[in-house]
Amino acid sequence: MFDNLSERLARTLKNLRGQGRLTEENIKDTLREVRMALLEADVALPVVKEFIAQVRERAVGKEVMTSLSPGQALIKIVKEELVRVMGEANEALDLATQPPAVILMAGLQGSGKTTTTGKLALWLKERQKKSVMVVSADVYRPAAIKQLETVASQVGAEFFPSDTSQQPVEIARAALQQARTRFIDVLIVDTAGRLHVDDEMMDEVRRLHEVLNPVETLFVVDSMTGQDAANTARAFNEQLALTGVILTKADGDARGGAALSIRQITGKPIKFLGVGEKTGALEPFHPERVASRILGMGDVLTLIEEVEQKVDKTEAERLARKIKKGKGFDLEDFRAQLQQMKKMGGIAGMLDKLPGMGNLPAGVKEKVNDRDMIRLEAIINSMTPGERRHPELIKGSRKRRIAAGSGTQVQDVNRLLKQFKQMQKMMKKMSGGGMAKMMRAMKGRMPPGMPF
């Protein structure tokens, strides 16, 4: 996420090394490069102009503290301005009303609105402990109703059935009545999308708004459309008061223009980021954390929250007890660890949130591939339970059978066994109380900024 912008800013801000003070002269070229980086990231021009003006005003003549270099001082200012542009702090959903609290989802066709409805339902169930009902008022696309029904079953939300022969307002009234009868906490209404903002769509959404009186009206928009996302949100907001924006496909957005433009152009907060295709891939939008990611400082707080929410604590405790007792770490345990990492968004998703990972060479980043994890799991699945518990049994003919069963090569099986042995050695050191020693030994080899 925001890779291109992060790399460009990192290169640019290094140019101030060795300077003793921030002056008009020595930050002139740097700010020109920052300006180009933001424009290349498809940030709206008015936002870029104001951003650069604010940074220049705060930076010129600023004395550099003895503990900071000029580059670090400017990074601090840039980070604070990025946070200001994106909205200072996370703005949570306002559900303080007599149930059911209604959330109206709006957006253009193809923005990921229906999928995001399901993701939001799951987030409300897991994080807010709310009972959730979802309904589709999209009577123009039969597949949309079926899609929402499928998504609702995946996330465990109640689905209110609707039909293309009905009027959207009728559907909304009936769903609201049903939600009241069943004492549902939150009703999420998925509306019809269009290829562009038109009068017919706006009239329909306004009528739904009048009937439902939602506590939240969220505009779902594809972050990969850059500043167009902000302009579309503004056009929509002029017709119907939004309470917030959800940016989808943020994991595929290497630029970040939408995230940096929306708040300033629309005056509305970004409330969530969609960061993947899975139903759990929805993050509350925290401007400070996103600014840290853009500047290569990582996002440890979000990583910790994900660990608490997604890691199977029972499985983690079982493995910890097993290691403490000195029992061998086997391939069943290795597979369990791979599955835990997948829940966390894979290796790439975790690296994105670790401090210092922006300093890794591009070649190293390219080698981080979550497809390798899927291949490793497939190889382990092709083994018998006995082979997983006793990897030393896996010799020539067994390797060939495992490779054929997993659709891989014998070399891939050998590579897995080698990685497993390395992990086994590390676990053995940990079981002997060597965790602190291992961390000290690793410290010198880790990128700058790693938290140990």
PLY file of the C-alpha trace (Angstrom):
ply
format ascii 1.0
element vertex 452
property float x
property float y
property float z
element edge 451
property int vertex1
property int vertex2
end_header
0.00 0.00 0.00
1.37 3.44 -1.05
4.66 1.77 -2.15
5.49 4.24 -4.94
4.87 7.28 -2.75
6.82 5.76 0.16
9.89 5.01 -1.97
9.89 8.45 -3.61
9.56 10.31 -0.29
12.26 8.16 1.35
14.75 8.98 -1.45
13.83 12.65 -1.39
14.13 13.22 2.37
17.58 11.59 2.49
18.98 14.54 0.53
18.99 16.73 3.67
21.61 14.66 5.49
24.57 16.60 6.78
22.75 19.95 7.00
22.65 21.75 10.35
19.53 23.81 9.85
16.41 23.81 7.70
16.61 26.83 5.35
14.68 28.05 2.31
17.65 27.03 0.17
18.27 23.50 1.41
14.61 22.47 1.49
13.74 24.07 -1.87
14.80 21.06 -3.96
13.44 18.62 -1.38
9.97 20.20 -1.40
9.99 20.23 -5.22
10.61 16.49 -5.13
7.92 15.97 -2.46
5.52 17.93 -4.68
6.35 15.70 -7.67
5.95 12.58 -5.51
2.47 13.67 -4.42
1.38 14.57 -7.97
2.65 11.22 -9.26
0.60 9.60 -6.48
-2.46 11.28 -8.10
-3.12 13.58 -5.15
-5.41 16.46 -6.18
-3.47 19.63 -7.15
-5.19 21.97 -4.62
-4.33 19.48 -1.84
-0.69 19.30 -3.00
-0.36 23.10 -3.14
-1.71 23.61 0.37
0.35 20.69 1.73
3.64 22.04 0.35
2.83 25.58 1.55
2.14 24.34 5.08
5.31 22.23 5.22
7.43 25.14 3.91
5.92 27.59 6.40
6.61 25.24 9.33
10.05 24.09 8.17
11.93 27.20 7.04
14.16 28.56 9.77
13.34 25.76 12.17
16.28 24.93 14.43
17.20 21.27 14.29
17.21 19.66 17.74
20.48 17.97 18.70
18.71 14.59 18.71
17.45 15.03 15.13
19.04 15.50 11.74
17.44 18.03 9.33
16.05 15.10 7.34
14.40 13.69 10.47
13.07 17.12 11.44
11.47 17.55 8.03
10.07 14.01 8.13
8.42 14.90 11.46
6.79 17.97 9.88
5.75 16.03 6.75
4.21 13.30 8.89
2.22 15.79 10.98
0.95 17.48 7.80
-0.01 14.13 6.24
-2.03 13.37 9.38
-3.72 16.78 9.22
-4.63 16.33 5.54
-6.12 12.88 6.18
-8.17 13.95 9.20
-6.18 13.93 12.47
-7.79 10.84 14.05
-9.99 7.85 13.31
-13.68 8.75 13.26
-15.65 5.75 14.49
-19.13 4.80 13.33
-21.83 6.63 15.27
-24.23 3.88 16.35
-25.61 5.74 19.37
-29.29 5.46 18.55
-32.23 3.25 19.41
-31.71 -0.06 17.55
-31.68 -0.84 14.78
-29.00 1.66 13.76
-29.23 1.95 9.97
-26.14 2.22 7.75
-26.80 3.21 4.13
-24.11 2.06 1.65
-23.77 4.01 -1.58
-21.29 4.06 -4.42
-20.64 3.57 -8.10
-20.84 0.22 -9.86
-17.69 -1.85 -9.44
-16.48 -0.03 -6.32
-16.83 -3.17 -4.17
-19.95 -1.96 -2.35
-21.65 -5.34 -1.86
-18.46 -7.07 -0.69
-17.75 -4.14 1.64
-21.27 -4.47 3.10
-20.37 -8.04 4.11
-16.96 -6.99 5.48
-18.58 -4.24 7.56
-21.18 -6.70 8.91
-18.37 -9.04 10.01
-16.39 -6.16 11.58
-19.47 -5.04 13.56
-20.11 -8.61 14.75
-16.50 -9.34 15.76
-15.29 -5.96 17.02
-18.49 -4.33 18.27
-20.39 -7.52 19.23
-23.48 -6.33 17.32
-26.20 -8.41 15.70
-26.35 -7.41 12.03
-28.92 -7.72 9.24
-28.11 -6.90 5.60
-30.47 -6.18 2.71
-30.01 -5.36 -0.97
-32.08 -2.57 -2.50
-30.40 -3.10 -5.89
-33.36 -4.27 -7.99
-31.59 -3.63 -11.29
-29.02 -6.38 -11.00
-30.39 -9.77 -9.81
-26.82 -10.99 -9.27
-26.32 -8.25 -6.65
-29.05 -9.67 -4.39
-27.67 -13.20 -4.74
-24.12 -11.94 -4.12
-25.15 -10.23 -0.88
-26.97 -13.37 0.26
-23.79 -15.40 -0.32
-21.60 -12.85 1.48
-24.07 -12.68 4.41
-23.88 -16.45 4.88
-20.06 -16.30 4.83
-19.92 -13.68 7.60
-22.85 -14.99 9.66
-25.10 -11.94 9.21
-28.88 -12.16 8.83
-30.01 -11.67 5.23
-33.34 -10.01 4.45
-34.57 -11.36 1.08
-35.52 -8.96 -1.68
-36.64 -9.32 -5.29
-36.21 -7.41 -8.56
-40.01 -7.01 -8.82
-40.06 -4.83 -5.68
-39.42 -1.11 -5.30
-36.24 -0.17 -3.36
-38.24 1.94 -0.87
-40.63 -1.00 -0.19
-37.65 -3.29 0.43
-36.11 -0.76 2.82
-39.34 -0.33 4.85
-39.89 -4.09 5.14
-36.25 -4.73 6.16
-36.40 -2.00 8.81
-39.61 -3.45 10.25
-38.12 -6.95 10.32
-34.95 -5.67 12.02
-37.09 -4.00 14.73
-39.16 -7.16 15.24
-36.03 -9.31 15.59
-34.23 -6.78 17.88
-31.31 -6.42 15.44
-28.61 -3.92 16.48
-27.53 -2.76 13.01
-29.25 -2.86 9.60
-26.93 -2.34 6.59
-28.67 -1.39 3.33
-26.78 -1.99 0.08
-28.05 0.35 -2.66
-27.81 0.18 -6.46
-24.63 1.35 -8.12
-24.32 3.21 -11.42
-21.48 3.77 -13.86
-21.54 7.46 -12.89
-23.44 9.83 -10.59
-26.80 10.55 -12.25
-30.08 12.20 -11.24
-32.04 8.94 -11.20
-29.59 7.28 -8.80
-29.48 10.33 -6.53
-33.29 10.56 -6.36
-33.52 6.89 -5.39
-30.86 7.17 -2.69
-32.51 10.34 -1.32
-35.87 8.52 -1.03
-34.18 5.61 0.76
-32.49 8.11 3.07
-35.84 9.72 3.97
-37.47 6.36 4.73
-34.56 4.89 6.71
-33.15 7.99 8.45
-29.71 6.28 8.67
-27.20 7.15 11.37
-24.41 6.60 8.82
-24.40 7.19 5.05
-21.14 5.73 3.74
-19.77 6.27 0.25
-17.79 3.25 -1.00
-15.14 4.15 -3.57
-12.23 2.42 -5.31
-8.95 3.94 -4.03
-7.19 2.98 -7.28
-9.13 5.71 -9.12
-6.94 8.27 -7.28
-8.19 11.86 -7.09
-11.24 10.84 -9.17
-12.38 9.00 -6.05
-12.34 12.28 -4.14
-14.15 14.15 -6.93
-16.87 11.47 -7.16
-17.33 11.54 -3.38
-17.66 15.35 -3.50
-20.28 15.19 -6.28
-22.26 12.64 -4.28
-21.95 14.64 -1.06
-23.37 17.74 -2.77
-26.59 15.78 -3.41
-26.79 13.79 -0.18
-24.99 14.45 3.11
-22.41 11.72 3.64
-21.10 10.81 7.08
-17.97 9.06 5.82
-16.09 7.21 3.10
-14.82 3.64 2.78
-11.80 3.26 0.46
-11.71 -0.17 -1.17
-8.79 -1.99 -2.88
-6.27 -0.02 -0.82
-3.93 -3.03 -0.81
-3.55 -2.70 -4.60
-3.11 1.09 -4.53
0.63 1.85 -4.77
-0.04 5.60 -5.10
-2.32 6.79 -2.30
-3.87 9.80 -4.05
-7.41 9.02 -2.89
-6.45 8.65 0.78
-4.61 11.99 0.69
-7.30 13.90 -1.24
-10.70 12.82 0.05
-10.82 14.56 3.44
-9.65 17.91 2.11
-11.86 17.86 -1.00
-15.07 16.53 0.59
-14.66 17.48 4.25
-15.79 13.92 5.07
-13.68 11.41 7.00
-12.39 8.13 5.63
-13.74 5.60 8.13
-12.42 2.30 6.75
-9.90 0.85 4.31
-10.60 -2.32 2.33
-7.25 -4.14 2.24
-7.94 -7.43 0.48
-10.55 -9.76 -0.95
-11.20 -11.77 2.23
-14.23 -10.95 4.38
-11.98 -9.92 7.29
-9.91 -7.50 5.18
-11.37 -4.24 6.53
-9.38 -1.82 8.71
-10.53 1.30 10.55
-8.75 4.28 8.96
-6.23 5.85 11.35
-4.54 8.88 9.67
-1.47 8.75 11.93
-0.88 5.06 11.25
-1.33 5.51 7.49
1.11 8.47 7.55
3.63 6.22 9.32
3.24 3.58 6.61
3.68 6.16 3.85
6.95 7.32 5.46
8.21 3.75 5.95
7.80 3.80 9.74
5.44 0.82 9.81
2.19 0.43 11.70
2.86 -1.70 14.75
-0.42 -0.75 16.50
-2.55 -2.18 13.68
-0.33 -5.27 13.59
-0.85 -5.81 17.34
-4.63 -5.37 16.94
-4.63 -7.92 14.12
-2.68 -10.40 16.23
-5.20 -10.02 19.06
-8.17 -10.42 16.70
-6.99 -13.02 14.20
-4.45 -15.28 15.87
-5.88 -18.47 17.37
-4.85 -18.06 21.02
-5.63 -21.69 21.87
-3.33 -22.91 19.09
-0.59 -20.42 20.12
-0.78 -21.56 23.76
-0.71 -25.24 22.71
2.46 -24.69 20.68
4.07 -22.64 23.49
3.40 -25.42 26.02
4.75 -28.03 23.61
7.97 -26.09 23.01
8.43 -25.36 26.71
8.21 -29.07 27.51
10.96 -29.74 24.98
8.72 -31.72 22.64
9.70 -31.56 18.98
8.34 -28.93 16.60
6.90 -30.95 13.70
5.38 -30.25 10.29
1.83 -30.17 11.75
3.01 -27.22 13.87
4.74 -25.64 10.86
1.48 -25.85 8.86
-0.45 -24.30 11.77
2.00 -21.36 11.76
1.54 -20.87 8.00
-2.24 -20.80 8.49
-1.92 -18.22 11.27
0.19 -16.01 8.98
-2.44 -16.27 6.22
-5.06 -14.98 8.69
-2.77 -12.01 9.34
-2.77 -11.09 5.65
0.29 -13.10 4.66
3.95 -12.14 4.79
3.54 -9.09 2.53
0.70 -7.73 4.69
2.76 -8.13 7.86
5.94 -6.62 6.38
3.95 -3.57 5.29
3.25 -2.82 8.96
6.77 -3.42 10.36
9.07 -0.41 10.92
12.11 -0.23 8.67
10.69 -2.46 5.96
10.63 0.50 3.58
14.45 0.34 3.65
14.52 -3.17 2.17
15.93 -3.34 -1.38
13.32 -3.70 -4.12
14.72 -7.14 -5.04
14.09 -8.43 -1.52
10.51 -7.10 -1.51
9.80 -8.82 -4.84
10.87 -12.16 -3.36
8.25 -11.85 -0.61
5.46 -13.80 -2.22
2.42 -15.19 -0.42
1.97 -17.77 -3.19
4.99 -19.55 -1.69
3.04 -20.00 1.56
0.15 -21.60 -0.33
2.62 -23.95 -2.06
4.24 -24.90 1.26
0.85 -25.69 2.79
-0.11 -27.80 -0.24
3.10 -29.84 0.13
2.47 -30.48 3.84
-1.16 -31.45 3.07
0.15 -34.10 0.66
2.04 -35.84 3.46
0.65 -38.59 5.69
0.07 -37.77 9.39
3.08 -39.97 10.22
5.33 -38.04 7.83
4.24 -34.72 9.34
5.09 -35.96 12.84
8.35 -37.63 11.75
9.84 -35.63 8.82
13.01 -37.72 8.94
11.01 -40.50 7.21
10.68 -38.42 4.06
13.23 -39.84 1.59
13.43 -40.26 -2.21
10.24 -42.17 -3.12
8.16 -40.35 -0.50
9.40 -36.98 -1.81
8.34 -37.92 -5.33
4.87 -38.97 -4.12
4.43 -35.77 -2.07
5.56 -33.59 -5.01
3.12 -35.33 -7.38
0.26 -35.02 -4.87
0.81 -31.29 -4.35
1.49 -30.42 -7.99
5.06 -29.33 -7.21
8.63 -30.50 -7.90
10.91 -32.61 -5.68
13.12 -29.49 -5.36
10.16 -27.68 -3.76
9.77 -30.50 -1.21
13.52 -30.31 -0.44
13.26 -26.54 0.00
10.35 -26.95 2.42
12.25 -29.51 4.50
15.25 -27.19 4.65
13.09 -24.26 5.82
11.41 -26.52 8.34
14.77 -27.62 9.81
15.77 -23.97 10.25
12.48 -23.26 12.03
12.95 -26.38 14.15
16.40 -25.19 15.29
14.98 -21.77 16.19
12.17 -23.35 18.22
14.71 -25.54 20.04
16.67 -22.44 21.09
13.47 -20.82 22.36
12.58 -23.91 24.42
15.90 -23.64 26.26
15.27 -20.06 27.36
17.35 -18.73 24.52
14.76 -16.25 23.17
16.59 -13.18 24.53
19.93 -14.43 23.18
18.39 -15.08 19.79
16.89 -11.58 19.64
20.27 -10.05 20.55
21.97 -12.12 17.87
19.38 -11.05 15.28
19.44 -7.37 16.17
22.51 -6.56 14.13
21.02 -8.17 11.04
17.61 -6.49 11.12
16.70 -3.33 9.19
16.88 -0.01 11.13
13.77 0.73 13.16
12.91 -2.85 14.07
11.45 -2.93 17.62
14.10 -5.08 19.36
0 1
1 2
2 3
3 4
4 5
5 6
6 7
7 8
8 9
9 10
10 11
11 12
12 13
13 14
14 15
15 16
16 17
17 18
18 19
19 20
20 21
21 22
22 23
23 24
24 25
25 26
26 27
27 28
28 29
29 30
30 31
31 32
32 33
33 34
34 35
35 36
36 37
37 38
38 39
39 40
40 41
41 42
42 43
43 44
44 45
45 46
46 47
47 48
48 49
49 50
50 51
51 52
52 53
53 54
54 55
55 56
56 57
57 58
58 59
59 60
60 61
61 62
62 63
63 64
64 65
65 66
66 67
67 68
68 69
69 70
70 71
71 72
72 73
73 74
74 75
75 76
76 77
77 78
78 79
79 80
80 81
81 82
82 83
83 84
84 85
85 86
86 87
87 88
88 89
89 90
90 91
91 92
92 93
93 94
94 95
95 96
96 97
97 98
98 99
99 100
100 101
101 102
102 103
103 104
104 105
105 106
106 107
107 108
108 109
109 110
110 111
111 112
112 113
113 114
114 115
115 116
116 117
117 118
118 119
119 120
120 121
121 122
122 123
123 124
124 125
125 126
126 127
127 128
128 129
129 130
130 131
131 132
132 133
133 134
134 135
135 136
136 137
137 138
138 139
139 140
140 141
141 142
142 143
143 144
144 145
145 146
146 147
147 148
148 149
149 150
150 151
151 152
152 153
153 154
154 155
155 156
156 157
157 158
158 159
159 160
160 161
161 162
162 163
163 164
164 165
165 166
166 167
167 168
168 169
169 170
170 171
171 172
172 173
173 174
174 175
175 176
176 177
177 178
178 179
179 180
180 181
181 182
182 183
183 184
184 185
185 186
186 187
187 188
188 189
189 190
190 191
191 192
192 193
193 194
194 195
195 196
196 197
197 198
198 199
199 200
200 201
201 202
202 203
203 204
204 205
205 206
206 207
207 208
208 209
209 210
210 211
211 212
212 213
213 214
214 215
215 216
216 217
217 218
218 219
219 220
220 221
221 222
222 223
223 224
224 225
225 226
226 227
227 228
228 229
229 230
230 231
231 232
232 233
233 234
234 235
235 236
236 237
237 238
238 239
239 240
240 241
241 242
242 243
243 244
244 245
245 246
246 247
247 248
248 249
249 250
250 251
251 252
252 253
253 254
254 255
255 256
256 257
257 258
258 259
259 260
260 261
261 262
262 263
263 264
264 265
265 266
266 267
267 268
268 269
269 270
270 271
271 272
272 273
273 274
274 275
275 276
276 277
277 278
278 279
279 280
280 281
281 282
282 283
283 284
284 285
285 286
286 287
287 288
288 289
289 290
290 291
291 292
292 293
293 294
294 295
295 296
296 297
297 298
298 299
299 300
300 301
301 302
302 303
303 304
304 305
305 306
306 307
307 308
308 309
309 310
310 311
311 312
312 313
313 314
314 315
315 316
316 317
317 318
318 319
319 320
320 321
321 322
322 323
323 324
324 325
325 326
326 327
327 328
328 329
329 330
330 331
331 332
332 333
333 334
334 335
335 336
336 337
337 338
338 339
339 340
340 341
341 342
342 343
343 344
344 345
345 346
346 347
347 348
348 349
349 350
350 351
351 352
352 353
353 354
354 355
355 356
356 357
357 358
358 359
359 360
360 361
361 362
362 363
363 364
364 365
365 366
366 367
367 368
368 369
369 370
370 371
371 372
372 373
373 374
374 375
375 376
376 377
377 378
378 379
379 380
380 381
381 382
382 383
383 384
384 385
385 386
386 387
387 388
388 389
389 390
390 391
391 392
392 393
393 394
394 395
395 396
396 397
397 398
398 399
399 400
400 401
401 402
402 403
403 404
404 405
405 406
406 407
407 408
408 409
409 410
410 411
411 412
412 413
413 414
414 415
415 416
416 417
417 418
418 419
419 420
420 421
421 422
422 423
423 424
424 425
425 426
426 427
427 428
428 429
429 430
430 431
431 432
432 433
433 434
434 435
435 436
436 437
437 438
438 439
439 440
440 441
441 442
442 443
443 444
444 445
445 446
446 447
447 448
448 449
449 450
450 451
